[in-house]
Amino acid sequence: MIALCRALNIPARFATGIDFGASPVLGPTDFHAYVEVYLGNRWYIFDPSGVAIPMGFLRFGTGRDAADAAFATIFGDVRGSAPVMSIEAIANAQGILVMPQHVPLAISTDRDVPLQIVG
């Protein structure tokens, strides 16, 4: 998706993070890569895989490509172990816990102004 956007002269960047909005049926929260596209003076989140809920993304890094925003860069003799992550949802000002859900709007990382997706 990044290559196609750039071929059309639309700025796009690679982003990595975790998918907090993933369905429990898919297993525990996992790392996820997605795309941010610059449209109408804002960066918008898109998930080309279609399996994640962009409202639930927690960003770790952003860059031109996967090398700029790698989850880990390992050198030498390293013994890995499973990461342990703890995530806690926090209620909004009204005390309501809002869970991530699919919506027909693109989510901007710059402002709370959604872009209506038509088509």
C-alpha positions in Angstrom: 0.0 0.0 0.0 2.9 2.4 0.8 4.5 1.8 -2.6 1.1 2.3 -4.4 0.5 5.5 -2.6 3.9 6.8 -3.3 3.6 5.9 -7.0 0.5 8.1 -7.1 2.5 10.9 -5.3 0.6 10.5 -2.1 2.8 10.6 1.0 2.7 7.4 3.0 4.6 6.0 6.0 5.1 2.7 7.8 3.9 2.4 11.4 4.3 -0.4 13.9 2.6 -1.0 17.2 0.2 -3.4 18.9 -3.4 -4.1 18.0 -5.3 -3.6 21.3 -8.6 -3.9 19.4 -8.0 -7.4 18.1 -10.7 -10.0 18.7 -9.9 -12.4 21.5 -10.8 -15.2 19.1 -7.6 -14.3 17.2 -5.5 -14.8 20.3 -3.7 -12.4 22.6 -2.8 -8.9 21.5 0.1 -9.0 19.0 2.5 -6.7 17.1 1.0 -5.2 14.0 2.2 -3.1 11.1 0.0 -0.6 9.4 0.1 2.4 7.0 -0.4 6.1 7.6 -1.3 8.2 4.5 -1.2 12.0 4.2 -4.5 13.3 2.9 -6.1 16.7 3.3 -3.3 18.0 5.5 -3.6 15.1 8.0 -2.1 11.7 8.5 -4.7 8.9 8.4 -4.4 5.3 9.6 -5.1 2.4 7.2 -4.7 -1.3 7.8 -4.1 -3.1 4.5 -4.5 -6.5 6.2 -8.1 -5.7 7.1 -7.8 -7.9 10.2 -7.3 -5.1 12.8 -9.3 -2.3 14.2 -7.3 0.9 13.7 -9.0 2.6 16.7 -7.2 0.0 18.8 -3.6 0.6 17.5 -1.0 1.6 20.0 2.0 3.0 18.1 5.6 2.0 18.8 7.3 3.6 15.8 6.9 5.4 12.5 9.3 5.5 9.5 9.8 5.2 5.8 9.7 1.4 5.9 10.1 -1.6 8.2 13.8 -0.9 8.7 13.0 2.5 10.2 10.5 1.2 12.7 11.6 -2.4 13.6 10.2 -4.1 16.7 13.7 -5.3 17.5 17.2 -5.2 16.0 19.3 -8.0 17.3 23.1 -8.2 17.0 25.4 -11.0 18.4 24.5 -14.0 20.5 21.0 -13.3 21.8 18.6 -15.6 23.6 15.1 -14.4 23.2 12.1 -15.0 25.4 8.4 -14.2 25.0 7.7 -10.6 25.8 5.4 -9.8 28.7 3.1 -6.9 28.1 0.4 -5.6 30.3 -2.4 -3.3 28.8 -5.2 -1.8 30.8 -8.2 0.0 29.3 -9.0 3.3 31.0 -12.6 4.7 31.2 -13.3 8.1 29.6 -14.3 11.2 31.6 -17.9 9.9 31.9 -16.6 6.6 33.5 -17.5 4.6 30.3 -15.1 2.1 28.9 -15.1 2.4 25.1 -14.0 -0.6 23.2 -12.4 -0.4 19.8 -14.8 -1.1 16.9 -14.9 -1.0 13.1 -16.2 2.3 11.8 -16.7 3.6 8.2 -14.3 6.5 8.9 -10.6 6.9 8.6 -8.9 7.8 11.8 -6.5 10.7 11.8 -3.4 10.7 14.0 -3.3 14.5 13.8 -6.8 15.7 14.8 -10.2 14.3 15.8 -11.7 15.0 12.4 -12.6 11.8 10.6 -12.5 11.3 6.8 -15.6 9.7 5.4 -14.6 6.7 3.3 -17.0 6.4 0.3 -17.1 3.3 -1.9 
